[in-house]
Amino acid sequence: MAILNRLLNLLKLLEELVAFSEFLTTPVGTIGIFCLLSYQAFALMGCDVTTATILASTAALTLYCTMNRPTY
């Protein structure tokens, strides 16, 4: 029974990982990944924490607005 319980827990974990990976492929998830990666890039370039956060958020917001541009 212990082995079956662990197998069930493993399957639940896999299901949650699949749901998380599906979220990351949505536009909001993609923008979140972009924001985190651009924050790391700005931090490596020598920006302090607040400046890197503001620049990464601005870049992510700009990308989000261009990806979800309404069509008139």
C-alpha positions as CSV (number, residue, x, y, z in Angstrom):
1,M,0.0,0.0,0.0
2,A,2.9,2.4,0.7
3,I,4.2,1.9,-2.8
4,L,0.8,2.6,-4.3
5,N,0.5,5.7,-2.1
6,R,3.9,7.0,-3.4
7,L,2.9,6.3,-6.9
8,L,-0.3,8.2,-6.5
9,N,1.6,11.1,-5.1
10,L,4.0,11.0,-8.0
11,L,1.1,11.0,-10.5
12,K,-0.4,14.0,-8.6
13,L,2.9,15.9,-8.9
14,L,3.2,15.1,-12.6
15,E,-0.4,16.4,-13.1
16,E,0.5,19.6,-11.3
17,L,3.7,20.0,-13.3
18,V,1.7,19.6,-16.6
19,A,-0.8,22.2,-15.5
20,F,2.0,24.6,-14.5
21,S,3.7,24.1,-17.9
22,E,0.4,24.8,-19.7
23,F,0.2,28.0,-17.7
24,L,3.7,29.0,-18.8
25,T,2.7,28.7,-22.4
26,T,-0.1,31.3,-22.0
27,P,0.6,35.0,-22.8
28,V,0.7,35.8,-19.1
29,G,3.0,33.0,-18.3
30,T,5.3,33.9,-21.1
31,I,5.4,37.5,-19.9
32,G,6.2,36.4,-16.4
33,I,9.2,34.3,-17.7
34,F,10.3,37.3,-19.8
35,C,10.1,39.6,-16.7
36,L,12.2,37.2,-14.6
37,L,14.8,36.7,-17.2
38,S,15.1,40.4,-18.0
39,Y,15.4,41.1,-14.3
40,Q,18.3,38.7,-14.1
41,A,19.9,40.3,-17.2
42,F,19.6,43.8,-15.7
43,A,21.0,42.6,-12.4
44,L,24.0,41.0,-14.2
45,M,24.6,44.3,-16.1
46,G,25.2,46.0,-12.7
47,C,21.8,47.7,-12.0
48,D,20.7,47.8,-8.4
49,V,17.7,45.8,-7.3
50,T,15.1,48.6,-7.6
51,T,16.3,49.8,-11.0
52,A,16.4,46.2,-12.3
53,T,12.9,45.5,-11.1
54,I,11.5,48.7,-12.6
55,L,13.2,48.1,-15.9
56,A,12.2,44.5,-16.1
57,S,8.6,45.3,-15.2
58,T,8.5,48.1,-17.8
59,A,9.9,45.8,-20.5
60,A,7.5,43.0,-19.6
61,L,4.5,45.4,-19.7
62,T,5.6,46.8,-23.0
63,L,5.9,43.2,-24.4
64,Y,2.5,42.3,-23.0
65,C,0.9,45.4,-24.6
66,T,2.4,44.6,-28.0
67,M,1.4,40.9,-27.8
68,N,-2.2,41.7,-26.9
69,R,-2.7,44.7,-29.2
70,P,-6.4,45.1,-30.0
71,T,-7.5,45.0,-33.7
72,Y,-9.9,47.7,-34.7
